[in-house]
Amino acid sequence: MYQELSNANLIIVKGDASYRRTVGDRHWDYTTPYQSITSYFPALFVALRTLKSELAAGLSTEQLEQLPQQDAQWLTNGQWGVIQFVEPHH
């Protein structure tokens, strides 16, 4: 599968469960760069995700300060989402 995916121009990862798989279903520090966690991907990809679990990465310190003030349940209520674009490390 890795070889087949490495021939892709763009891989789209969609959904909370798929996103969690890309980060190994692990609780990373929220500011850990998403690209450093997903450096194993063989091609350019974008992750589209509605936040429904407490797993997240690639967020800025500013976002982490502002989001809880706007919505205490921002990580899990499905009202917020992320789009993360990742270039492969070759």
WOCOR-V651231 format. One record per residue. N is the residue number from 1. RES is the residue in three letters. PSI is psi in degrees with one decimal (* if undefined). OMEGA is omega in radians with two decimals (999 if undefined). BURIAL is # if it has 16 or more other ideal C-beta (glycine too) atoms within 10 Angstrom, else .. Layout:
BEGIN
<<N:RES:PSI:OMEGA:BURIAL> <N:RES:PSI:OMEGA:BURIAL>>
END
This chain:
BEGIN
<<1:MET:-38.8:3.14:.> <2:TYR:-45.9:-3.14:.> <3:GLN:-43.2:3.13:.> <4:GLU:-43.7:3.13:.> <5:LEU:-30.6:-3.13:.> <6:SER:-16.9:3.08:.> <7:ASN:-6.6:-3.09:.> <8:ALA:147.8:3.03:.> <9:ASN:-34.1:3.14:.> <10:LEU:132.8:3.06:.> <11:ILE:133.6:3.10:#> <12:ILE:123.0:3.09:.> <13:VAL:121.3:-3.03:#> <14:LYS:135.7:3.01:.> <15:GLY:156.9:-3.09:.> <16:ASP:-45.7:-3.12:#> <17:ALA:-41.8:3.12:.> <18:SER:-40.5:3.10:.> <19:TYR:-45.3:-3.14:#> <20:ARG:-36.3:3.09:#> <21:ARG:-38.1:-3.12:.> <22:THR:-27.2:3.13:#> <23:VAL:13.1:3.08:#> <24:GLY:21.1:-3.10:.> <25:ASP:34.6:-3.14:.> <26:ARG:150.5:3.07:.> <27:HIS:97.9:3.07:.> <28:TRP:157.6:2.95:#> <29:ASP:136.0:-3.05:.> <30:TYR:-20.2:3.13:#> <31:THR:-1.3:3.07:.> <32:THR:126.2:-3.14:.> <33:PRO:125.8:3.14:.> <34:TYR:-37.2:-3.13:#> <35:GLN:-34.2:3.13:#> <36:SER:-31.1:3.11:.> <37:ILE:-37.9:-3.02:#> <38:THR:25.1:-3.11:#> <39:SER:-13.4:3.11:.> <40:TYR:-16.0:3.14:.> <41:PHE:134.1:-3.04:#> <42:PRO:-2.8:-3.08:#> <43:ALA:167.5:3.05:#> <44:LEU:134.7:3.09:.> <45:PHE:160.6:3.09:#> <46:VAL:137.4:3.10:.> <47:ALA:126.3:3.10:#> <48:LEU:122.7:-3.01:.> <49:ARG:135.3:2.93:#> <50:THR:130.3:-3.10:.> <51:LEU:116.1:3.13:#> <52:LYS:7.0:3.10:#> <53:SER:168.9:-3.06:.> <54:GLU:17.6:3.07:.> <55:LEU:129.7:3.09:#> <56:ALA:158.7:3.10:#> <57:ALA:164.2:3.07:#> <58:GLY:15.5:3.14:#> <59:LEU:152.9:3.13:#> <60:SER:159.7:3.09:.> <61:THR:-39.7:3.13:.> <62:GLU:-42.8:3.10:.> <63:GLN:-41.8:-3.12:#> <64:LEU:-23.8:3.07:.> <65:GLU:-38.5:-3.04:.> <66:GLN:-41.2:-3.03:.> <67:LEU:-46.1:3.14:#> <68:PRO:-27.4:3.10:.> <69:GLN:-31.9:3.14:.> <70:GLN:-34.4:-3.07:.> <71:ASP:109.8:-3.09:.> <72:ALA:-24.4:-3.10:.> <73:GLN:25.1:-3.02:.> <74:TRP:-31.4:-3.10:#> <75:LEU:-23.5:-2.95:#> <76:THR:-8.8:-3.01:.> <77:ASN:-0.8:3.10:.> <78:GLY:9.5:-3.13:.> <79:GLN:-9.4:-3.10:.> <80:TRP:158.4:3.14:#> <81:GLY:174.1:3.09:.> <82:VAL:150.6:2.94:#> <83:ILE:117.6:-3.10:.> <84:GLN:126.2:-3.11:#> <85:PHE:129.0:-3.05:.> <86:VAL:127.2:3.05:#> <87:GLU:142.3:-3.12:.> <88:PRO:151.4:3.04:#> <89:HIS:98.9:3.10:.> <90:HIS:*:999:.>>
END
